[in-house]
């Protein structure tokens, strides 16, 4: 079974993404910030990381840099609504740093499911 880690500081977003993917036969875990996500990935590798970009403590950009440095084969989807600036700026930075796919919030359930299937299969 493919394993997915969702990293987002917003509880509602973590639960929404988990609910969207729960019927897709993946094992899903959640982390409330980048540091927790990196720690979980070190303990048990995931096939896919879905990370928010704008988070306190360790943001998604730092997560991407850390993962690509130490776990270059890990697939990453970066998501962002933009915060104070435009989401495109954050997502373009995430793409440049190695995110396999970027998705702007709000997104359609179908878009997320199709992206996950494309990156890691079912």
N, C-alpha and C positions, 0 to 999 in steps of 0.2 A: 504494500500500500504506500502510495506517495505521501510525503509529509510536507505540510505547509506551516510556516510560522507567520503570524500576523503581528506586526509591530505598529501600534498607534496609541497615542496618549489619550485619545477620546474613546471612552468605554462604549458609547453608542456605535461608533464606527467599527470598533473591533468586533462587537457582537453582530453588526449588520453584515460585515464581510464573512464572518464565520457562518452566519445563517445562509447567506447566498451560496457558499461552497459546501455546506453540510450535506446536501443531497448528492454530491458528486463523488462520493467514495474516496475521500482524502482523509488522512489523519491531520487534524488541525489543532495547533496550540496558539496561545496568544501571549503577548508581552506588552506591558504598558509604557515602555520607553526603550530607547536604543540600547542602553547598557544591559537591561534585562534580556533583550533579544539576543545580543551577542553572547551573553553568558549561556543562554539556553542552547544556542547553536553550537557552542563549544562542547556542551555536555552531550548533545545528540543532534547530529547533522540533519538538516532539512533539505528537501529537494527544491523548495521555493521559499523565498522570503518576500512578503508583501509589506512594505514599510511606508509609513507616512513620512513626509519630508520635515515638516515643521513640528518639532517636539522639544520640550525642555530637556535639560540634562544632555543627552547625546541625540542629536537630530539625525534625520534620515540620510543626509549627505555623509555624515561621519560613519553611519552604519554601512553605507555602500563602500566607502573607502576601506574600512576595516575588513569587510567581507571579501572584497576583490583582492586585497593584499594577502589575506590568510586562507581564504577558501575560494579561489578564483572560479571554480566550476559551479558554484551556487548560483542558481537563477534568481533574479531580483526584479520585482515589479515595484516601482516607486509611484506613490499617489500623493496628490496635493491639491488643496483648494486655493492656495496662494497666500493666505494670511494677509500681511500688510502690503505685499507686492503682488505681481502677477504670477499665477501658477506656472505659466509658460517658462518664466525665468528659472524657477526652481527645478522644474521638470527637465529643462534643457541641460542644466548643470548635472542632474542625476544621470541623464542619458550619456553625457560626455564622460562621466566617471565610471560608467560600466553597467548601469541599470539595463536589463534586457528589454524592458518595456516600461513606458510611463503612461499613467492614466490620470486625467484631471477630474477632480471632484466637482460636482456630483457626476457619477457615472451610472450607466445602465447595468443591471445585473448581467444581462447577456454579454456585454462587453467584457466584464471581469471573467466570467466563466469561459468564454472563448479564448481569452488571453491565457488563462491558466492552462487550459487544454493544449493550446499551441506550444507553450513552454515546457510542460512536463508530461503531457498526455493524461490519460484517465487512470 
